[in-house]
């Protein structure tokens, strides 16, 4: 069933991308996939993700098996090995793109130095970077809105509702628009029209790689992938709240049909950490 009222063939690709996001974006799925870059037993997975209980980890592994991304091989009753399927292996370059985007556009999380008591930037595991990036575009209708703004360049909420939610009440568009605006992927101008921000357009490599993977086309890794940070239990147990983007809106100048065609912008300037209770990464 079409995810939006966008015309074909764009809508068919969009449907596949939305389905792919539904499989990989749930919390901890990226951690499981990144922990299976080498074959592992269930005990190995628990060791690599010690903060997860069996009641959390086992359903994640089972869901990724059902999605065709993880394979369970039973050599004997006591010897079971989990590996990525071919489909799961080809997903890794796509995840690299989201990690690279997150490194440039997500606010750096901080922690208090135990000696100086000052806030310092803490290391971010690659899987955490991927998960936080996916959390921004996985909510319902978020990707469809970004897709529509790519084609239109600028559009009112009413126009977006017609394109994205043709069978729903027009006011249903406001919640996903608010999410994307709060997270810095879209901005509203003085005329009441919404456009992609620089960070929104910088999703180009990530969306192109995800579209290629979802539609069965070959996909390449980023030209200069960021080395993975070593996951630590303390960093992983930090509550994964939604990320805050710090970007400066710029007017779009791309042509219709160029999927997020502009290159990524430079890293946003560092800003003070959000106050207690405020929006965090």
C-alpha positions in Angstrom: 0.0 0.0 0.0 1.5 3.4 -1.0 2.9 5.4 1.9 1.9 8.7 0.3 0.2 10.3 -2.6 3.5 11.1 -4.4 3.5 10.0 -8.1 5.2 6.8 -9.3 8.0 5.8 -9.6 9.0 8.0 -6.7 6.3 6.5 -4.5 7.4 2.9 -5.1 11.0 3.7 -4.1 9.7 5.6 -1.1 7.6 2.7 0.1 10.6 0.4 0.0 12.7 2.9 1.9 10.0 3.3 4.6 9.9 -0.5 4.9 13.7 -0.6 5.3 13.6 2.0 8.0 10.9 0.0 9.8 13.3 -2.9 10.0 16.5 -1.2 11.0 15.5 1.9 13.0 14.0 0.3 16.2 16.2 1.0 19.2 19.2 -1.3 19.6 18.8 -2.9 16.1 21.8 -1.0 14.9 23.8 -2.3 17.9 22.9 -5.9 17.1 23.8 -5.5 13.4 27.2 -3.8 14.2 27.9 -6.5 16.8 27.5 -9.2 14.1 30.2 -8.0 11.7 31.8 -11.2 12.8 29.9 -14.5 13.6 28.9 -14.7 17.2 27.1 -17.0 19.7 24.3 -15.6 21.7 26.6 -15.3 24.7 29.0 -13.3 22.6 26.2 -10.8 21.8 25.3 -10.5 25.4 29.0 -9.8 26.2 29.2 -7.1 23.5 25.9 -5.5 24.7 26.0 -6.1 28.5 23.3 -3.5 29.2 20.7 -5.6 27.4 18.7 -8.4 29.2 17.6 -11.5 27.5 14.1 -10.1 27.3 15.4 -7.2 25.2 18.1 -8.9 23.2 16.4 -12.1 22.1 13.4 -10.4 20.5 15.8 -8.0 18.6 17.7 -10.9 17.2 14.5 -12.8 16.3 13.1 -9.7 14.6 16.2 -9.2 12.5 16.1 -12.9 11.6 12.5 -12.4 10.4 13.6 -9.3 8.4 16.2 -11.5 6.6 19.2 -9.6 8.0 20.5 -12.1 10.5 21.0 -15.9 10.1 20.8 -18.5 12.9 22.9 -21.6 12.3 22.4 -24.5 14.8 25.4 -26.8 14.6 24.2 -28.7 17.7 21.8 -28.0 20.6 24.6 -26.2 22.5 26.4 -24.7 19.5 24.3 -21.9 17.8 26.0 -19.2 15.7 24.5 -15.9 14.5 25.8 -14.2 11.4 24.7 -11.5 9.0 22.9 -12.7 5.9 24.1 -11.5 2.5 21.3 -8.9 2.7 22.5 -7.8 6.2 26.1 -7.6 5.0 25.2 -5.3 2.1 23.4 -3.1 4.6 26.6 -2.2 6.5 27.8 0.4 3.9 24.4 2.1 4.2 24.8 2.3 8.0 28.3 3.8 7.4 26.6 6.7 5.6 24.3 7.4 8.5 27.2 7.3 10.9 29.1 9.8 8.8 26.1 12.1 8.7 25.6 11.9 12.4 29.2 12.7 13.1 28.9 16.0 11.2 25.4 17.0 12.1 24.4 15.7 15.5 25.1 17.5 18.7 28.1 16.1 20.5 27.0 14.4 23.9 28.9 15.5 27.0 29.8 14.0 30.3 31.3 15.4 33.5 35.0 14.9 33.9 35.4 13.0 37.2 38.5 15.0 38.1 37.9 18.6 36.8 34.1 18.3 37.1 33.8 20.1 33.8 31.6 19.0 30.9 33.6 17.2 28.2 32.6 15.6 25.0 32.3 11.9 25.4 33.1 9.2 22.8 30.2 8.1 20.7 30.1 4.5 19.5 29.4 4.0 15.8 26.2 2.1 16.5 24.9 5.0 18.7 25.7 7.5 15.9 23.7 5.4 13.4 20.8 4.8 15.8 20.4 8.5 16.6 20.5 9.5 12.9 17.9 6.9 12.0 15.7 8.1 14.9 15.2 11.5 13.1 13.9 10.1 9.9 12.1 7.0 11.0 8.9 8.5 12.6 5.8 8.1 10.5 5.6 10.3 7.4 9.0 12.0 8.1 10.7 10.5 5.1 7.7 11.1 2.9 7.8 14.8 3.8 11.6 15.1 3.1 10.9 13.3 -0.2 8.2 15.8 -1.1 10.3 18.8 -0.2 13.1 17.5 -2.3 10.8 17.6 -5.3 9.0 20.9 -4.5 11.9 22.9 -3.0 9.4 24.8 -0.8 5.8 24.0 0.1 3.1 25.0 2.5 1.8 22.6 5.1 -1.5 22.3 3.1 0.5 21.4 -0.1 2.5 18.8 1.8 -0.6 17.3 3.3 -2.0 16.9 -0.2 1.2 15.1 -1.4 2.0 13.1 1.7 -1.4 12.4 3.3 -4.0 12.6 0.6 -6.4 10.4 2.5 -6.0 11.9 5.9 -7.2 15.2 7.5 -4.9 18.1 6.5 -4.1 18.8 10.1 -2.3 15.4 10.4 0.7 16.9 8.7 1.5 19.2 11.5 2.9 16.6 14.0 5.5 15.2 11.7 6.4 18.7 10.4 6.9 19.8 14.0 9.2 16.9 14.6 11.3 17.6 11.5 11.4 21.4 12.4 12.4 20.7 16.0 15.2 18.4 14.9 16.5 20.9 12.3 15.8 19.0 9.1 13.2 21.5 7.8 12.5 25.2 8.4 9.5 27.4 7.8 10.1 30.7 6.1 8.3 34.1 6.4 5.8 33.1 3.7 4.8 30.0 5.7 6.5 27.6 3.3 8.7 24.7 4.5 12.1 23.9 3.0 14.9 21.5 3.8 17.7 22.9 6.0 21.4 22.3 5.1 21.4 19.3 7.4 18.3 18.0 5.7 19.9 18.2 2.2 23.1 16.7 3.6 21.2 13.4 4.0 21.9 12.9 0.3 24.5 10.1 0.6 22.5 8.4 3.3 19.2 8.4 1.4 20.8 7.5 -1.9 22.5 4.5 -0.3 19.4 3.4 1.6 17.3 3.7 -1.6 19.8 1.7 -3.6 19.8 -1.0 -0.9 16.1 -1.1 -0.5 15.6 -1.4 -4.3 18.3 -4.0 -4.8 20.9 -1.8 -6.4 24.6 -1.9 -5.5 25.7 0.5 -2.8 29.2 1.8 -1.9 30.6 2.9 1.4 31.3 6.5 2.1 34.6 7.8 0.6 36.1 8.4 4.1 34.2 6.4 6.7 34.7 7.5 10.3 36.5 4.9 12.5 34.1 3.3 15.0 34.4 4.5 18.6 34.8 1.6 21.0 31.4 1.0 22.6 31.5 1.3 26.4 28.8 0.2 28.8 28.7 3.6 30.4 28.2 5.3 27.1 25.6 2.8 25.9 23.6 2.9 29.1 23.1 6.7 28.6 19.5 7.2 27.8 19.1 7.5 24.0 17.0 10.6 23.8 16.3 12.3 20.4 19.2 14.2 18.8 19.3 18.0 18.5 20.6 19.5 15.3 22.4 22.9 15.2 22.2 24.1 11.6 21.7 27.3 9.7 18.8 27.3 7.2 19.7 28.1 3.6 17.5 28.6 0.6 17.4 25.5 -1.7 18.6 25.8 -5.2 18.6 22.3 -6.5 16.5 21.1 -9.5 13.5 18.9 -9.3 14.5 15.3 -9.5 17.9 15.7 -7.8 17.5 13.7 -4.6 19.0 15.9 -1.9 21.7 16.8 -4.4 23.7 19.3 -2.4 26.9 18.3 -0.6 27.0 18.2 3.2 27.8 21.4 5.0 30.5 22.0 7.5 30.2 20.8 11.1 27.9 23.2 13.0 29.6 25.4 15.6 29.8 24.0 19.1 27.0 25.1 21.4 26.6 24.9 25.2 25.0 21.7 26.5 21.3 21.8 26.9 20.0 22.5 30.4 18.7 19.6 32.6 15.4 18.4 31.3 15.9 20.0 27.9 16.2 18.2 24.5 19.3 16.1 24.3 21.0 13.8 21.8 
